[in-house]
C-alpha cells in the first residue's frame, strides 16, 4: 500500500495545478490567452535546456547536425498539446532535399510550432546574433551549429551568408531562413517583400530553394486571442538555382515571393468577422426620371439631375490592393537599387520594427508577442 501511495501522491499533487490551469483557461478568452502564452514560453524554456543536453550528448556521438531535428520534434509534441494546436503537412517529402536553402513565412513566435513539426534532419538555422547570448537558447543554438548574422554590420552579414553556402555543401545539410526578415502577422493572407540574402546564399552555393508556407493563423493567435485548432503547412517543390548568378537574386526573390503568397492565400482560412473591415455604404442611386421624348408626353423642362455616384469600393478591397501595391513596389525598389556585380549589395534599410537592417539581412525572431 505504501508503494502505491508513493506513486499516487506525486500524481495527485501534479494534477492540481494542471486542473487549475485548465479551469482558468476555460473561464474566458483573455485568461486562456495568458495561460497558453505561459505554457508555450515555459515549454520553449524546457526545450532550450533539453537542447543544451542534446547538443552535448549528440555532439559526442557525431550527430551534432541532427540536434535541431530532435529538439524541434520534442518541442512540437509538448507545445502542441499544451496549446491544443495541431499541424497538417502537405509535400513533406520535399524537405529531404539536401543540400538546400529552406525558407518560410514568418508571422510571429508561434512559427516555432510549425518549425517543430517540419524541421528536417541535417539542417540548421540562420538567426540574428542577439539570440546567441540568450540564456540557454543561445547556448543550445551555438552547440547545434546555428549560423548567426550581425544585423547591424552589413559586411559581417555578407560574410556569414557567403560562408553559410560553403558550409551547407561541405556538411551536405540544409539551412533554414525567414526571407521576410521580421514578423508579418496580419488579418489577411499576405507577406512582406523578401530580402535577397537567402537567394544569394542559394545561388552562390548552386543549391535549390525549398519554400515552406504555413497558413495565416490570425484567427487562432493574435494579441488577446489564443485558440485551439488545426493549421495547414504546405511544402512546395524545390526551385533550382543552377546556372543563376548574383544578378538574378532579385528576380528570383520576386518569383518565389509571388508563388508563396499565392499558396498562402490558397491554404488559409478566411479571417474572423471582427478582423474584416466593414464595406463602405454604397452611394444612394436616385430613381431614373422618365424620358419625355420616349414617352411621347410633352413636359416642361426640368432641372438636370446630378449623375449618380459610382458604388464605392469596399475598404477590404482597397486595403488588400494597397498592400499588394506596396509589397511589389518595395520589392522592385530593392531590385532596382542593387547592382549586377557578383558582390552583395551593402545598402542599409531603416525603419524596421527590429531596428536597422541590411538589405541582405535574414533572421529568425523567436520571441515577442503579436503586435496586432
C-alpha positions as CSV (number, residue, x, y, z in Angstrom):
1,X,0.0,0.0,0.0
2,X,2.9,2.4,0.8
3,X,4.4,1.7,-2.6
4,X,1.1,2.6,-4.3
5,X,0.9,5.7,-2.2
6,X,4.4,6.8,-3.3
7,X,3.2,6.9,-6.9
8,X,-0.3,8.2,-6.4
9,X,0.6,11.2,-4.2
10,X,3.0,12.9,-6.6
11,X,0.5,12.4,-9.4
12,X,-2.2,14.0,-7.3
13,X,0.0,17.0,-6.5
14,X,0.9,17.4,-10.1
15,X,-2.8,17.1,-11.3
16,X,-3.9,20.0,-9.1
17,X,-2.1,22.8,-11.0
18,X,-2.9,21.2,-14.3
19,X,-6.6,21.1,-13.4
20,X,-6.4,24.7,-12.1
21,X,-4.8,25.9,-15.4
22,X,-7.4,24.0,-17.4
23,X,-10.2,25.6,-15.5
24,X,-8.8,29.0,-15.7
25,X,-8.2,28.7,-19.5
26,X,-11.9,27.8,-20.0
27,X,-13.0,30.7,-17.9
28,X,-12.6,33.4,-20.5
29,X,-10.7,34.1,-23.8
30,X,-8.4,36.6,-22.0
31,X,-7.5,34.1,-19.3
32,X,-7.0,31.4,-22.0
33,X,-4.6,33.7,-23.9
34,X,-2.3,34.3,-20.9
35,X,-2.4,30.7,-19.7
36,X,-1.4,29.4,-23.2
37,X,1.2,32.1,-23.6
38,X,2.7,31.0,-20.3
39,X,2.6,27.3,-21.2
40,X,4.1,28.0,-24.7
41,X,7.0,30.0,-23.3
42,X,7.6,27.5,-20.5
43,X,7.7,24.7,-23.0
44,X,10.2,26.7,-25.0
45,X,12.4,27.2,-21.9
46,X,12.2,23.5,-21.1
47,X,13.2,22.5,-24.6
48,X,16.1,25.0,-24.6
49,X,17.5,23.1,-21.6
50,X,16.8,19.9,-23.4
51,X,18.6,21.3,-26.4
52,X,21.8,22.0,-24.5
53,X,21.8,18.5,-23.2
54,X,21.2,17.0,-26.7
55,X,23.8,19.3,-28.2
56,X,26.5,18.0,-25.8
57,X,25.4,14.3,-26.0
58,X,24.8,14.1,-29.7
59,X,28.0,16.1,-30.4
60,X,30.0,13.4,-28.7
61,X,28.5,10.7,-30.9
62,X,28.9,12.6,-34.1
63,X,25.2,13.6,-34.7
64,X,25.6,17.3,-34.0
65,X,23.6,18.4,-37.1
66,X,20.5,16.4,-36.1
67,X,20.2,18.3,-32.8
68,X,17.7,20.8,-34.2
69,X,15.6,17.9,-35.6
70,X,15.4,16.1,-32.2
71,X,14.7,19.3,-30.2
72,X,12.2,20.5,-32.8
73,X,10.1,17.3,-32.6
74,X,10.3,17.3,-28.8
75,X,9.0,20.9,-28.7
76,X,6.2,20.2,-31.1
77,X,5.0,17.1,-29.2
78,X,4.9,19.1,-25.9
79,X,3.8,22.5,-27.1
80,X,1.1,21.3,-29.5
81,X,-0.6,19.5,-26.6
82,X,-0.1,22.4,-24.2
83,X,-1.8,25.0,-26.6
84,X,-4.0,22.4,-28.4
85,X,-2.9,23.3,-31.9
86,X,-2.2,20.6,-34.5
87,X,-0.5,20.9,-37.9
88,X,-1.2,19.0,-41.1
89,X,1.7,19.0,-43.6
90,X,1.5,18.6,-47.4
91,X,4.6,17.9,-49.5
92,X,6.8,16.8,-46.6
93,X,8.9,14.7,-48.9
94,X,10.5,17.8,-50.4
95,X,12.1,18.6,-47.1
96,X,14.6,15.8,-47.7
97,X,16.2,17.7,-50.5
98,X,19.9,18.2,-49.4
99,X,21.8,20.5,-49.5
100,X,19.2,23.2,-49.9
101,X,18.0,26.6,-48.6
102,X,14.7,26.2,-46.8
103,X,12.6,29.4,-46.5
104,X,9.3,30.0,-44.7
105,X,6.8,32.8,-44.0
106,X,7.3,34.5,-40.6
107,X,4.2,35.6,-38.7
108,X,5.0,35.5,-35.0
109,X,6.7,33.5,-32.3
110,X,4.1,30.7,-32.9
111,X,6.1,29.9,-36.1
112,X,8.4,27.8,-33.8
113,X,5.5,25.4,-33.5
114,X,5.3,24.7,-37.3
115,X,9.1,24.5,-37.4
116,X,9.0,21.9,-34.7
117,X,6.6,19.9,-36.8
118,X,8.5,20.0,-40.2
119,X,12.2,20.7,-39.4
120,X,14.2,18.0,-41.2
121,X,17.3,16.1,-40.3
122,X,20.8,17.5,-41.0
123,X,19.5,21.1,-41.1
124,X,20.4,24.2,-39.1
125,X,19.0,27.7,-38.9
126,X,20.2,31.3,-39.5
127,X,19.4,33.6,-36.6
128,X,20.2,37.2,-35.6
129,X,23.3,37.5,-33.5
130,X,21.5,38.8,-30.4
131,X,20.0,35.4,-29.8
132,X,23.4,33.9,-29.4
133,X,23.6,35.5,-25.9
134,X,20.1,34.4,-24.8
135,X,20.3,32.2,-21.7
136,X,20.1,28.5,-22.6
137,X,18.6,29.2,-26.0
138,X,21.8,30.8,-27.2
139,X,24.0,28.0,-25.9
140,X,21.8,25.4,-27.5
141,X,21.8,27.1,-30.9
142,X,25.5,27.6,-30.8
143,X,26.2,24.0,-29.9
144,X,23.8,22.8,-32.6
145,X,25.6,24.7,-35.4
146,X,23.3,27.7,-36.0
147,X,24.6,30.4,-38.3
148,X,24.4,33.8,-36.6
149,X,24.2,37.1,-38.6
150,X,25.1,40.5,-37.2
151,X,22.1,42.6,-38.3
152,X,23.9,45.9,-37.5
153,X,27.1,45.1,-39.5
154,X,26.5,44.6,-43.2
155,X,30.0,43.4,-44.1
156,X,29.8,40.7,-41.4
157,X,26.3,39.7,-42.5
158,X,27.5,39.3,-46.1
159,X,30.5,37.1,-45.0
160,X,28.1,35.0,-42.9
161,X,25.8,34.4,-45.8
162,X,28.7,33.5,-48.1
163,X,30.2,31.1,-45.6
164,X,26.8,29.5,-45.0
165,X,26.6,28.3,-48.6
166,X,30.0,26.7,-48.4
167,X,29.2,25.1,-45.1
168,X,26.0,23.6,-46.5
169,X,27.8,21.9,-49.3
170,X,30.6,20.7,-47.0
171,X,28.1,19.2,-44.5
172,X,25.5,18.1,-47.1
173,X,23.0,19.9,-44.9
174,X,20.2,22.4,-45.3
175,X,19.8,25.9,-43.9
176,X,16.5,27.5,-42.7
177,X,15.9,31.2,-43.2
178,X,12.9,33.6,-42.9
179,X,13.4,35.8,-46.0
180,X,10.9,38.5,-44.8
181,X,13.5,39.3,-42.1
182,X,10.8,40.2,-39.5
183,X,7.3,39.3,-38.3
184,X,4.4,40.0,-40.6
185,X,1.3,39.0,-38.7
186,X,-1.9,40.5,-40.2
187,X,-5.6,39.6,-40.6
188,X,-5.3,38.9,-44.3
189,X,-3.0,36.4,-46.1
190,X,0.0,38.3,-47.4
191,X,3.7,38.5,-46.9
192,X,6.3,41.2,-46.7
193,X,8.8,41.7,-49.6
194,X,11.7,39.3,-49.4
195,X,15.2,40.3,-48.6
196,X,17.7,38.8,-51.0
197,X,20.2,37.2,-48.6
198,X,18.6,33.7,-48.8
199,X,18.6,33.8,-52.6
200,X,22.2,35.0,-52.8
201,X,23.2,32.1,-50.5
202,X,21.4,29.5,-52.6
203,X,22.8,31.0,-55.9
204,X,26.4,31.1,-54.7
205,X,26.2,27.5,-53.4
206,X,24.1,26.5,-56.5
207,X,21.7,24.6,-54.3
208,X,17.9,24.6,-54.6
209,X,15.4,26.6,-52.6
210,X,12.6,24.8,-50.9
211,X,9.7,27.1,-49.9
212,X,7.5,26.3,-46.9
213,X,4.2,28.0,-46.3
214,X,2.2,28.0,-43.1
215,X,-1.3,29.2,-43.4
216,X,-2.3,32.6,-41.9
217,X,-3.3,31.8,-38.2
218,X,-4.6,35.3,-37.2
219,X,-7.9,33.6,-36.4
220,X,-6.2,31.4,-33.8
221,X,-3.4,33.6,-32.4
222,X,-3.1,37.3,-32.0
223,X,-2.9,39.8,-29.2
224,X,-5.5,38.8,-26.6
225,X,-6.5,35.6,-28.6
226,X,-5.0,32.1,-28.4
227,X,-7.5,29.5,-29.5
228,X,-7.3,25.8,-30.4
229,X,-7.4,24.5,-33.9
230,X,-5.6,22.9,-36.9
231,X,-3.1,24.6,-39.2
232,X,-2.1,23.6,-42.7
233,X,1.5,23.7,-43.9
234,X,2.5,23.2,-47.5
235,X,6.0,22.4,-48.7
236,X,6.5,23.4,-52.3
237,X,8.7,21.6,-54.8
238,X,12.4,22.6,-54.9
239,X,13.3,25.6,-57.1
240,X,16.7,25.0,-58.8
241,X,19.3,27.8,-58.9
242,X,21.8,26.0,-61.2
243,X,23.2,28.5,-63.7
244,X,21.9,31.6,-62.0
245,X,24.2,34.4,-60.9
246,X,24.1,37.1,-58.2
247,X,22.4,39.4,-60.7
248,X,19.4,37.0,-60.8
249,X,18.8,37.1,-57.0
250,X,16.3,40.0,-57.1
251,X,14.1,38.4,-59.8
252,X,14.3,35.0,-58.1
253,X,13.2,36.6,-54.8
254,X,10.1,38.2,-56.5
255,X,9.2,34.9,-58.3
256,X,9.4,32.8,-55.1
257,X,7.6,35.5,-53.1
258,X,4.6,35.6,-55.6
259,X,4.5,31.8,-55.5
260,X,4.4,31.6,-51.7
261,X,1.8,34.4,-51.4
262,X,-0.4,32.5,-53.9
263,X,0.0,29.3,-51.8
264,X,-0.7,31.2,-48.6
265,X,-4.0,32.5,-49.9
266,X,-4.9,29.1,-51.2
267,X,-4.5,27.3,-47.9
268,X,-5.5,30.0,-45.4
269,X,-8.9,30.1,-43.8
270,X,-10.9,33.4,-44.0
271,X,-10.1,35.9,-41.2
272,X,-12.5,36.2,-38.3
273,X,-15.5,38.6,-38.9
274,X,-14.3,41.1,-36.4
275,X,-10.9,41.4,-38.3
276,X,-12.6,42.1,-41.7
277,X,-13.3,45.8,-42.2
278,X,-16.9,46.7,-43.0
279,X,-17.6,47.6,-46.6
280,X,-18.4,51.2,-47.3
281,X,-22.0,52.1,-47.8
282,X,-22.9,52.4,-51.5
283,X,-24.0,55.7,-52.8
284,X,-27.8,56.0,-53.0
285,X,-28.9,55.8,-56.5
286,X,-31.9,58.1,-57.4
287,X,-34.7,56.7,-59.4
288,X,-34.3,57.4,-63.1
289,X,-36.7,60.0,-64.4
290,X,-38.7,59.1,-67.5
291,X,-37.6,60.4,-70.8
292,X,-40.3,62.7,-72.1
293,X,-39.3,62.2,-75.8
294,X,-39.6,58.4,-75.4
295,X,-42.9,58.6,-73.5
296,X,-44.4,61.0,-76.1
297,X,-45.7,63.3,-73.4
298,X,-44.7,67.0,-73.5
299,X,-43.4,68.1,-70.2
300,X,-41.8,71.4,-69.1
301,X,-38.1,71.5,-68.9
302,X,-36.9,70.2,-65.6
303,X,-33.5,70.9,-64.0
304,X,-31.0,68.3,-64.9
305,X,-30.5,65.6,-62.3
306,X,-27.0,65.0,-61.0
307,X,-25.3,61.8,-62.2
308,X,-25.4,59.1,-59.5
309,X,-22.1,58.4,-57.9
310,X,-20.5,55.0,-58.6
311,X,-20.6,52.4,-55.9
312,X,-17.6,52.8,-53.7
313,X,-15.1,50.0,-53.4
314,X,-15.1,48.2,-50.1
315,X,-12.4,49.1,-47.6
316,X,-11.2,45.5,-47.6
317,X,-10.5,45.6,-51.4
318,X,-8.7,48.9,-51.0
319,X,-6.6,47.6,-48.1
320,X,-5.7,44.4,-50.0
321,X,-4.8,46.3,-53.2
322,X,-2.7,48.8,-51.2
323,X,-0.8,46.0,-49.5
324,X,-0.1,44.3,-52.8
325,X,1.0,47.5,-54.4
326,X,3.3,48.4,-51.6
327,X,4.7,44.9,-51.5
328,X,5.6,44.9,-55.2
329,X,6.8,48.5,-55.1
330,X,9.1,47.7,-52.2
331,X,10.5,44.6,-53.8
332,X,11.0,46.4,-57.1
333,X,12.7,49.3,-55.4
334,X,15.1,46.8,-53.7
335,X,15.8,45.2,-57.1
336,X,16.4,48.5,-58.9
337,X,18.8,49.7,-56.2
338,X,21.1,46.6,-56.4
339,X,24.0,46.4,-58.8
340,X,24.7,43.5,-61.2
341,X,28.1,42.9,-59.6
342,X,28.6,39.4,-58.1
343,X,29.3,41.0,-54.8
344,X,26.4,41.6,-52.5
345,X,24.7,45.0,-52.0
346,X,25.7,46.8,-48.9
347,X,22.7,49.1,-48.7
348,X,21.1,49.5,-45.3
349,X,17.3,49.6,-44.7
350,X,16.0,51.8,-42.0
351,X,12.7,51.7,-40.2
352,X,12.2,48.0,-39.3
353,X,10.4,47.2,-36.2
354,X,13.6,45.4,-35.1
355,X,16.0,48.2,-35.7
356,X,18.4,48.9,-38.6
357,X,18.6,46.0,-41.0
358,X,20.8,45.3,-44.0
359,X,19.4,44.6,-47.5
360,X,20.8,41.1,-47.2
361,X,19.5,40.5,-43.6
362,X,17.7,37.3,-42.8
363,X,16.8,36.2,-39.3
364,X,14.6,34.2,-37.0
365,X,12.6,36.1,-34.4
366,X,11.8,33.6,-31.7
367,X,10.3,35.9,-29.0
368,X,7.8,38.7,-28.9
369,X,4.1,38.8,-28.6
370,X,1.9,39.8,-31.6
371,X,1.7,43.5,-32.3
372,X,-1.8,43.4,-33.8
